[in-house]
Amino acid sequence: MSEAAAKTKTIPRTPRERARAQTISDIVRLGREHLATHGAAALSLRAVARDLGVVSSAVYRYVANRDELLTLLVVDAYSELGDAVDVAVSAGPDADFAGRFHALGQAVRGWALREPARYGLLFGSPVPGYRAPADRTEAPGTRVIYSLVGILDAAFRAGELKAPHAGAAVVPPALSADFEAIRTGLGLAAPDGVIANGLLVWTSLFGAVSFEVFGQYGPDTFSAREELFEHHLAVLAGIAGFGRS
């Protein structure tokens, strides 16, 4: 379980609570291993119980069913990704907005390449029959986008985002209500154009990472993957407004 996820949980105080927490941690650890070996669709609580060394009925006292195990794995993965991004972003100066954006992008890619199966659980094909419960997954699942939005909004407030170039696309009026809801909900100062560009940057960043993780470029198309991603980040930084003349 990630550091952030662990911090949000009540510290077990009694021996029974500590034993339960340890068992759930062991189930999640084994779930990760099975996810990497067999894929999300083939996850089985019975198989996890076998590797845990207990009968399947014992596991159901801790995790109700396969969907509950998937939810634990989703929350765990989102939380660890969020931790990786937070550590990378906070390592640089607060006023270096372009540097913080670059750190965020590299942290997402680095975690995804280290944890391709878990990245696939979050951003790959939906698991048949599973629907992630929003009340448990929304908060950890939005940490990275909130971090990105925070960088963009702080840069805008500081006057560090350059104005769009003359040929920039005009934001369709039909999106204004949605962007206003986002602005109000997150307490942003950024105008529609910054939010729209931020949305493009967000989806493009994860699109570039997904292409690499899922092998969509093909095995031999690009040998300099790091340089390719650096180029992507530089282009996206320009779209966001960092360093644009």
VENHUGI-V446994 format. One line per field, one symbol per residue. burial: I if it has 24 or more other C-alpha atoms within 12 Angstrom, else O. A space follows every 10 residues. Layout:
burial->???
This chain:
burial->IIOIIOOOOO OOOOOOOOOO OOIIIIIIII IIIIIOOOII IOIIIIIIIO OIOOOOOOIO OIIOOIIIII IIIIIIIIII IIIIIIOIII OOOOOOIIII IIIIIIIIII IIIOIIIIII IIIOOOOOOO OIOOOOIOOI IIIIIIIIII IIIIIIOOOI IIOIOOOOOO OOOOOOOOIO OIIOOOOIII IIIIIIIIII IIOOIIIIII IIIIOOOOOO OOOOOOOOIO OIIIIIIIII IIOOO
